[in-house]
Structures are given as structure tokens and as C-alpha cells.
Amino acid sequence: MDITADDLEQLTYGIEEIPGWVAFPPPEDVLEKIGGLRVKGVHTIIRLDEAGYVGLKPVPGGMRSQILRLWRNLKQVAEYQQGLRDFVRLDAIDIDIYVYDRPAEEHGETLSEYKWQSQSGIRMKAGTPSGFPLGEESWYLSPTTVFFRLNRCAVLIDAPDLMFAEALAVGIEYRIQKHPKKLGMAQRAMTVLVAQQPVAQGAAISLAGVTVAPVSVLKEAGIETTVNRTREEWVVTLKDNGHWVRVKAFSWEMETEKGKVRLERPVFPYKGELIVPLRQVAEALGMVVHQKGQTIALMPQ
């Protein structure tokens, strides 16, 4: 399949990239069953080039690779290490990603196939908890699980609540679309102009019609940027001419001088930066945003 372990690592979050969480393995005396796999003593499983009838629908000669990673609540891990909490009572995030040799839909990664083959399928709902589009097709299972499919990739995310799971999923969608082996759907390149000059080439992309980009794009426009990143939280504050915006990793809101504003897409990290819905954040900072086709121009008001 020409898919390596490094290729799969690029699709998911790093071990300490989700604030408040850490990839932490179960102890050797605890055996967990996650995503159909029996996990003991590890937090990440990578499987390359499985062959045969992989997926929910038999496909002769089919192949897929997989990465599964588990994170635990950071504060609860500390309590467990102090003997104050049982391991089985730690809140967890489970992200399971399959990459197929052809469109995942052909392997049965669809809501209809899950409804047909899964005991829990009858309770699955089409779309997303937020109502915003995700991937080619998405569905979810209350109270904790979000699924979506995008070209060759199929993703399952289980988190303590659905909105957090969806925020994590949007960040995975961005990673799939940005993957160097073009695992997502083809997109025309987008250009962001500041003072009529292109910035952060290739960093801005459209997620179902909403342009998202790193906050560094706004820094290029002269916006004062302050980053506060710890193991517990990741916050960026942006200021310009009396306006200010504060965004937080995996939040669906931004804080402004006028109050909290609901975002069209959640904030999420990628390669050391937070990715934000560009138009909403720029306009909250008093900027004028013009878009024509695949070009977006940011100008002072």
C-alpha cells in the first residue's frame, strides 16, 4: 500500500498534543479490549498491510493499515500513580484510523453498513452532534463516539463527550487533507493574502466551505499574538487596535471583548500551532476579509 508507520503517525495527535491528556498505556496486569484489539502495556498500535476481506464489506484482494492510540486524563493519571484511583476508572480518548487501498466506502465504511452489521448500528445517527459537515459521510453514537469517512480513510473517535469527540475529529480531517500522500479528497490550493502578499502557502484549506488556517497567518497581518501552552491547556490570545480574541484548543467558542462567540469549526492543534476558522477570527479582530474563489485577502478595517 506504500503506507508506513510514519504516514499513520501523521494522521493522529501526538502523545502530549491534546491538552489535559497524555497517551498512557494500561499496566501489564490490565488487559483492555479497545476497537476490537486486546491492548496490554501499550498506548499505540500500528498495523500495516492487512490483507483479505478487510472492512465491513468483503472486497477481494483488499488491504488496509491502521493506527490506534489511547490517551488518558492527565490529572487522573497522576491520581492513579499516587494510588488514589483505579486504572479502570481513568477517562480515556480512543482514536482509531484505518487507511484502505481504495475508497473506504467500497470496504463498507458507511452508516448504512454499520446499521446492517453492528448491534449498536440501530442507535447511530447520521451527521454530527454540531450539525456541521464532517468528511464525506459522518455518523455518531451517543454518548461518546463519532465516526467519519474521507476518501481512503475511516475514523472512529471515542471521547468523554460527543462535542469533544467531534472537535478531535475535525483536527483529524485536517490532517487527512494535508497528508503528503493525498489520502483525502482533492482540493484546489488556497491562497491567503496579507498586504497583497501570499502568506503561509498551503496552510489554509477548506473544511466543507469553512476556511481554516494557523493563527500565524494573523500574526503575519500584524496581529499581536500571545501563546500560553502547558500540559493542561493551550490558549492563544490575539490583539489589534482595541479588539481581542482568545481561542483554546478543541473549543467551539472564542472569547472576545464583546463576549463569547460560537465557532463554525472548533480550534485544534497541528504541528505546534492552533488552527482556527479564519474569517470568524479575523473579523472579530476588526479586519476586513474578502474571498474570491480560492484566494482570501485580509485587510485592516
SULHU-V144657 format. One line per field, one symbol per residue. phi: phi as a letter, one per 40 degrees, with the letter a starting at -180 (. if undefined). psi: psi as a letter, one per 30 degrees, with the letter a starting at -180 (. if undefined). burial: 1 if it has 16 or more other ideal C-beta (glycine too) atoms within 10 Angstrom, else 0. A space follows every 10 residues. Layout:
phi=???
psi=???
burial=???
This chain:
phi=.gbbccdcdc cbccdbccdg bacbcccccb bbbbfgbcba gbbbbbbbfc bhccgcbdbd gcaababbbb bbcccccccc ccgcacccbc cbbbbbbbbc cadddccgcb ccccccbbcc dcccbcgbdc gccagcaaaa bcbbbbbaba fcbbbbbbad accccccdcc ccdccccccc cfccccbccb bbbbfgbcbf dgccbcbfgb cbaccccccc cgccbbbbbb ccabbbbbba fgcabbbbdg ccbbcbcchc bcccaccaca fgbcbbcccd cccccgccbb bbgcbbbbbc c
psi=fhkleeeeef flllehfjkg lkjklklfgk jljkhfkjkj glfkkkkkhk lbilafkkjk gllllkkkkk llkeeeeeee fggfkkefgk klkjkjkkkl flkfefggil eeeeeefkef effkklblef fkkkaeklll jkgfkkklkj cfkkkkkklf leeeeeeeee eeeeeeefkf ghfakkkkkk kkkkhgkklh kfeklkjhfj kkllffeeef ggkkkkkjka ffljkkkkkk hfklkklkkg kglkklffak kkkfklkllj hglkkljeee eeefgglkkk kjbgkkkkkl .
burial=1010001101 1110001111 1111010000 0101100010 0011100100 0001111010 0111111111 1111011001 0000101001 0111111111 1011101111 1011000000 0001000111 0111111111 1001111111 1111111110 0111111111 1111111110 0011000001 1101000011 0011101001 1111111111 1010000000 0001111101 0011111111 1101110000 0011111111 0011111111 1111101010 0000011100 0
